[in-house]
Amino acid sequence: MMDVQAIPSSSATAAQEFTYDLLVIGSGPGGQRAAIQAAKLGKKVAVVERKSVVGGVCINTGTIPSKTFREAIMHLSGYNQRGLYGSSYSVKDDITVQDLLLRTSSVMAHELDVVRHQLHRNRVETINAEASFIGPHTVRLRDVRGQGDAWRDVTARTIVIAVGTKAARDRNIPFDGKRIIISDDILDLQNLPRTVTVIGGGVIGCEYASMFAALGVRVTLIDKRPRLLEFVDFEITDVLAYQMRQNRMTLRLGEAVKAVEQVTDHLGQRVRVTLASGKEIVSDMVLYSIGRVGATANLNLEAAGLSADDRGRIVVNGHYQTAVHHIYAVGDVIGFPSLASVSMEQGRLATCHAFGIPTQSVPELFPYGIYTIPEISTVGKNEEELTAAGVPYEIGKAQYREIARGQIIGDEQGTLKLIFHLETRELLGVHIIGTGASELIHIGQAVMAFGGTVDYFVNTVFNYPTLAECYKTAAFDGINRLGSSPALEPKLEPAAAVGEVV
């Protein structure tokens, strides 16, 4: 998110009548939250969605299906129990795509119903149409329900762009949706491949690569960068890379792709990936996952006085305003971090700002959840960021294998890492890899939000046996690293005697 100076639109006056107080383009998490917040304020609101169903990429092709797909894999493959019953353990021997999609389809249908109900009960009008600007306050809606080019124009006092993104494609790669695919195509697979090459070691690439590997598929992951997920603490990504290799995955890092082509060999129709280094990788399927681009191509942004960058993203300021003061943009279309949870908060904040409602939020404490196998979650600063900023810090770590709950669930590779200020002991970051990471992170997030120190975890009692105990173990580990200098001992007030007035 970059800072821009919002400029007023010259096409509207205070007395102008508008069709809607707020028009939201896109029905994903950011659009939903923006619309419902406005409805709660008594505004007349509409959401425009060009697809036949609401929910955006999040529910239909992205977050919900991919995470449900993952949970189905974790269950049917018996992955979490292999530490207890051996690497050959599985709940079902011959897992099919249909087995995985049965659960996925059910969850998607439920979430769609939830979103529709939320919009309906808050009296948010939903319009099935493709939107494009014809002025700063005016949007043309073209019917996409098979009724030709029927269209109508609507006006809105405030507009929120929440169109999300679509998978990036290389025009030199012959995508066919079967052997050379993007992540959206996974829900249409007919059979599980024996071998997969994943091009791109970002969040989506790592997630799907680890899912296929958990199913026993031989996976090769290629990325131009020297390490995975560069925005994540390096120790955490090292654990991820180790776990991936344990699952027979080959990592080709620091490698660029030169060509992708379909070939025929003794095993039938396959795909060959040629690297710039001269290496060749042949597999049953290639998943291309080199980022996403904003879905802004058909919005005619110029008519509203706006533009997008070369990745289709829209620049906004700290209030999510675009260069035109009454037009906001939220969610993946404004770029990093591109998380459903963050998009929801951005939608809420944008609407509140538009209608003059004071809000409080802590963007620097937005948590990241990465649903690789094992999953990763992080909040706050990592070691590299603090080192670059010259902040003195110490760390404390806990391994799941040290915790009774870790032994009970069979996760011996999980790690929780705390980073705290060397002098004040203020908690600066929490980084977790392992079972339940995306749930555990919120304990650390809450302590950080209130400016807490690492001593909080030392003085707090956690249920036993739980993974949350990792916080206490990591805190003790960190304090032990400080040494025994009196100046570094925690400053605790003496306990009051029974009956003493304090």
HUNOR-V175410 format. One record per residue. N is the residue number from 1. SS is DSSP state (alpha for helix, beta for strand, coil for the rest). PHI is phi in radians with two decimals (* if undefined). Layout:
<<N;SS;PHI> <N;SS;PHI>>
//
This chain:
<<1;coil;*> <2;coil;-1.83> <3;coil;-1.53> <4;coil;-2.24> <5;coil;-1.60> <6;coil;-1.18> <7;beta;-2.04> <8;coil;-1.24> <9;coil;-1.46> <10;coil;-1.63> <11;coil;-1.62> <12;coil;-2.16> <13;coil;-2.09> <14;coil;-1.06> <15;coil;-1.54> <16;coil;-1.13> <17;coil;-1.58> <18;coil;-2.09> <19;coil;-1.11> <20;beta;-2.35> <21;beta;-1.26> <22;beta;-2.41> <23;beta;-2.05> <24;beta;-1.90> <25;beta;-1.79> <26;coil;1.98> <27;coil;-1.99> <28;coil;-1.28> <29;alpha;-0.97> <30;alpha;-1.14> <31;alpha;-1.15> <32;alpha;-1.01> <33;alpha;-1.17> <34;alpha;-1.10> <35;alpha;-1.17> <36;alpha;-1.19> <37;alpha;-1.06> <38;alpha;-1.15> <39;alpha;-1.10> <40;alpha;-1.12> <41;coil;-1.55> <42;coil;1.42> <43;coil;-1.57> <44;coil;-1.51> <45;beta;-2.26> <46;beta;-2.39> <47;beta;-2.04> <48;beta;-1.79> <49;beta;-2.31> <50;coil;-1.35> <51;coil;-1.49> <52;coil;-1.30> <53;coil;-2.21> <54;coil;-1.45> <55;coil;1.87> <56;alpha;1.10> <57;alpha;-1.04> <58;alpha;-0.89> <59;alpha;-1.55> <60;alpha;-1.58> <61;coil;-2.42> <62;coil;-1.95> <63;alpha;-0.96> <64;alpha;-1.14> <65;alpha;-1.10> <66;alpha;-1.19> <67;alpha;-1.29> <68;alpha;-1.22> <69;alpha;-0.95> <70;alpha;-1.10> <71;alpha;-1.12> <72;alpha;-1.11> <73;alpha;-1.12> <74;alpha;-1.03> <75;alpha;-1.29> <76;alpha;-1.18> <77;alpha;-1.39> <78;coil;1.17> <79;alpha;-0.99> <80;alpha;-1.20> <81;alpha;-1.71> <82;alpha;-1.15> <83;alpha;-1.14> <84;alpha;-1.70> <85;alpha;-1.97> <86;coil;1.79> <87;coil;-1.20> <88;coil;-1.52> <89;coil;-1.20> <90;coil;-2.72> <91;coil;-1.33> <92;coil;-2.34> <93;coil;-1.25> <94;coil;-1.88> <95;coil;-1.44> <96;coil;-1.94> <97;alpha;-1.04> <98;alpha;-1.10> <99;alpha;-1.05> <100;alpha;-1.25> <101;alpha;-1.36> <102;alpha;-1.04> <103;alpha;-1.24> <104;alpha;-1.05> <105;alpha;-1.09> <106;alpha;-1.13> <107;alpha;-1.16> <108;alpha;-1.03> <109;alpha;-1.08> <110;alpha;-1.15> <111;alpha;-1.13> <112;alpha;-1.06> <113;alpha;-1.14> <114;alpha;-1.07> <115;alpha;-1.13> <116;alpha;-1.02> <117;alpha;-1.15> <118;alpha;-1.06> <119;alpha;-1.14> <120;alpha;-1.16> <121;alpha;-1.23> <122;coil;-1.64> <123;coil;1.04> <124;coil;-1.60> <125;beta;-1.29> <126;beta;-1.90> <127;beta;-2.12> <128;beta;-1.51> <129;beta;-2.84> <130;beta;-1.74> <131;beta;-1.79> <132;beta;-2.61> <133;beta;-1.31> <134;coil;-2.16> <135;coil;-3.06> <136;coil;-1.05> <137;coil;-1.95> <138;beta;-2.07> <139;beta;-2.19> <140;beta;-1.60> <141;beta;-1.91> <142;beta;-1.83> <143;beta;-1.13> <144;coil;-2.07> <145;coil;-1.77> <146;coil;1.48> <147;coil;-1.85> <148;coil;1.21> <149;coil;-1.75> <150;coil;-0.99> <151;beta;-2.60> <152;beta;-2.61> <153;beta;-1.88> <154;beta;-2.26> <155;beta;-2.12> <156;beta;-2.57> <157;beta;-1.15> <158;beta;-2.28> <159;beta;-2.24> <160;beta;-2.04> <161;beta;-1.62> <162;coil;-2.40> <163;coil;-1.44> <164;coil;1.26> <165;beta;-2.36> <166;beta;-2.34> <167;beta;-1.11> <168;coil;-1.25> <169;coil;-2.26> <170;coil;-1.64> <171;coil;-1.13> <172;coil;-1.57> <173;coil;-1.82> <174;coil;-1.43> <175;coil;-1.11> <176;coil;-2.26> <177;coil;1.34> <178;coil;-2.14> <179;coil;-1.85> <180;beta;-2.09> <181;beta;-2.27> <182;coil;-1.90> <183;alpha;-1.05> <184;alpha;-1.07> <185;alpha;-1.41> <186;alpha;-1.08> <187;alpha;-1.22> <188;alpha;-1.84> <189;coil;-1.11> <190;coil;-1.70> <191;coil;-2.47> <192;coil;-1.37> <193;coil;-1.30> <194;coil;-1.45> <195;beta;-2.39> <196;beta;-2.40> <197;beta;-1.94> <198;beta;-1.85> <199;beta;-1.73> <200;coil;2.08> <201;coil;-1.82> <202;coil;-1.40> <203;alpha;-1.04> <204;alpha;-1.16> <205;alpha;-1.07> <206;alpha;-1.14> <207;alpha;-1.08> <208;alpha;-1.22> <209;alpha;-1.05> <210;alpha;-1.24> <211;alpha;-1.14> <212;alpha;-1.07> <213;alpha;-1.10> <214;alpha;-1.12> <215;coil;-1.46> <216;coil;1.61> <217;coil;-1.30> <218;beta;-1.37> <219;beta;-2.05> <220;beta;-2.06> <221;beta;-1.94> <222;beta;-2.04> <223;beta;-2.66> <224;coil;-1.23> <225;coil;-1.38> <226;coil;-1.30> <227;coil;-2.56> <228;coil;-1.36> <229;coil;0.78> <230;coil;-1.11> <231;coil;-1.48> <232;coil;-1.71> <233;coil;-0.87> <234;alpha;-1.10> <235;alpha;-1.14> <236;alpha;-1.19> <237;alpha;-1.20> <238;alpha;-1.12> <239;alpha;-1.11> <240;alpha;-1.07> <241;alpha;-1.05> <242;alpha;-1.08> <243;alpha;-1.11> <244;alpha;-1.08> <245;alpha;-1.18> <246;alpha;-1.09> <247;coil;-1.60> <248;coil;1.18> <249;coil;-1.50> <250;beta;-1.75> <251;beta;-1.83> <252;beta;-1.91> <253;beta;-1.64> <254;coil;1.26> <255;coil;-2.07> <256;coil;-1.84> <257;beta;-1.52> <258;beta;-1.70> <259;beta;-2.72> <260;beta;-2.30> <261;beta;-2.62> <262;beta;-1.45> <263;beta;-2.39> <264;beta;-2.12> <265;beta;-2.29> <266;coil;-1.13> <267;coil;-1.71> <268;beta;1.84> <269;beta;-1.31> <270;beta;-2.46> <271;beta;-2.26> <272;beta;-1.94> <273;beta;-1.90> <274;beta;-1.82> <275;beta;-1.63> <276;coil;-1.08> <277;coil;-1.36> <278;coil;1.77> <279;coil;-1.19> <280;beta;-2.21> <281;beta;-2.18> <282;beta;-1.95> <283;beta;-2.56> <284;coil;-1.22> <285;beta;-2.62> <286;beta;-2.10> <287;beta;-1.84> <288;beta;-1.63> <289;coil;-2.44> <290;coil;-1.78> <291;coil;1.30> <292;beta;-2.38> <293;beta;-2.16> <294;beta;-1.07> <295;coil;-1.50> <296;coil;-1.88> <297;coil;-1.02> <298;coil;-1.74> <299;coil;-1.45> <300;coil;0.93> <301;alpha;-1.01> <302;alpha;-1.03> <303;alpha;-1.14> <304;alpha;-1.71> <305;coil;1.49> <306;coil;-2.08> <307;coil;-2.65> <308;coil;-2.06> <309;coil;-1.42> <310;coil;-1.23> <311;coil;-1.86> <312;coil;1.30> <313;coil;-1.63> <314;coil;-1.90> <315;coil;-1.45> <316;coil;-2.33> <317;coil;-1.68> <318;coil;-1.14> <319;coil;-1.79> <320;coil;1.23> <321;beta;-1.42> <322;coil;-1.49> <323;coil;-1.18> <324;beta;-1.88> <325;coil;-1.04> <326;coil;-1.64> <327;beta;-1.92> <328;beta;-1.95> <329;beta;-2.43> <330;coil;-2.46> <331;alpha;1.51> <332;alpha;-1.06> <333;alpha;-1.17> <334;alpha;-1.77> <335;coil;1.71> <336;coil;-0.85> <337;coil;-1.61> <338;coil;0.95> <339;coil;-2.07> <340;alpha;-1.01> <341;alpha;-1.10> <342;alpha;-1.20> <343;alpha;-1.04> <344;alpha;-1.04> <345;alpha;-1.16> <346;alpha;-1.09> <347;alpha;-1.08> <348;alpha;-1.08> <349;alpha;-1.14> <350;alpha;-1.09> <351;alpha;-1.12> <352;alpha;-1.06> <353;alpha;-1.13> <354;alpha;-1.07> <355;coil;-1.89> <356;coil;1.23> <357;coil;-1.72> <358;coil;-1.10> <359;coil;-2.42> <360;coil;-2.30> <361;coil;-2.67> <362;coil;-2.22> <363;alpha;-1.00> <364;alpha;-1.22> <365;alpha;-1.93> <366;coil;-1.14> <367;coil;-1.48> <368;beta;-1.88> <369;beta;-2.09> <370;beta;-2.08> <371;coil;-1.66> <372;coil;-1.30> <373;coil;-2.11> <374;coil;-1.37> <375;coil;-1.35> <376;beta;-2.21> <377;beta;-2.55> <378;beta;-2.61> <379;beta;-2.57> <380;beta;1.46> <381;coil;-1.53> <382;coil;-1.83> <383;alpha;-1.06> <384;alpha;-1.10> <385;alpha;-1.15> <386;alpha;-1.21> <387;alpha;-1.11> <388;alpha;-1.10> <389;alpha;-1.50> <390;coil;1.26> <391;coil;-1.62> <392;coil;-1.28> <393;beta;-2.56> <394;beta;-2.36> <395;beta;-2.13> <396;beta;-2.44> <397;beta;-2.25> <398;beta;-2.32> <399;beta;-1.73> <400;alpha;-0.98> <401;alpha;-1.14> <402;alpha;-1.44> <403;coil;-1.84> <404;alpha;-0.96> <405;alpha;-1.10> <406;alpha;-1.08> <407;alpha;-1.18> <408;alpha;-1.10> <409;alpha;-1.56> <410;coil;1.43> <411;coil;-1.79> <412;coil;-1.83> <413;coil;-1.85> <414;coil;-1.08> <415;beta;-2.47> <416;beta;-2.09> <417;beta;-2.21> <418;beta;-1.85> <419;beta;-2.15> <420;beta;-2.40> <421;beta;-1.16> <422;coil;-1.08> <423;coil;-1.71> <424;coil;-1.60> <425;coil;1.18> <426;beta;-1.06> <427;beta;-1.25> <428;beta;-1.91> <429;beta;-2.92> <430;beta;-2.31> <431;beta;-2.37> <432;beta;-2.31> <433;beta;-2.31> <434;coil;2.46> <435;coil;-0.95> <436;coil;1.26> <437;alpha;-0.99> <438;alpha;-1.24> <439;alpha;-1.57> <440;alpha;-1.05> <441;alpha;-1.03> <442;alpha;-1.24> <443;alpha;-1.15> <444;alpha;-1.12> <445;alpha;-1.05> <446;alpha;-1.14> <447;alpha;-1.10> <448;alpha;-1.13> <449;alpha;-1.09> <450;coil;-1.75> <451;coil;1.18> <452;coil;-1.27> <453;beta;-1.90> <454;coil;-1.12> <455;alpha;-1.14> <456;alpha;-0.97> <457;alpha;-1.26> <458;alpha;-1.16> <459;coil;-1.62> <460;coil;-1.83> <461;coil;-1.72> <462;coil;-1.82> <463;coil;-0.98> <464;coil;-2.21> <465;coil;-1.62> <466;coil;-2.46> <467;coil;-1.23> <468;coil;-1.07> <469;alpha;-1.02> <470;alpha;-0.97> <471;alpha;-1.05> <472;alpha;-1.19> <473;alpha;-1.09> <474;alpha;-1.15> <475;alpha;-1.13> <476;alpha;-1.07> <477;alpha;-1.05> <478;alpha;-1.16> <479;alpha;-1.15> <480;alpha;-1.10> <481;alpha;-1.21> <482;alpha;-1.27> <483;coil;1.61> <484;coil;-1.96> <485;coil;-1.08> <486;alpha;-0.96> <487;alpha;-1.14> <488;alpha;-1.78> <489;coil;-1.24> <490;coil;-1.08> <491;coil;-1.59> <492;coil;-1.91> <493;coil;-1.28> <494;coil;-1.11> <495;coil;-1.20> <496;coil;-1.27> <497;coil;-1.23> <498;coil;-1.03> <499;coil;1.50> <500;coil;-1.29> <501;coil;-1.42> <502;coil;-2.13>>
//
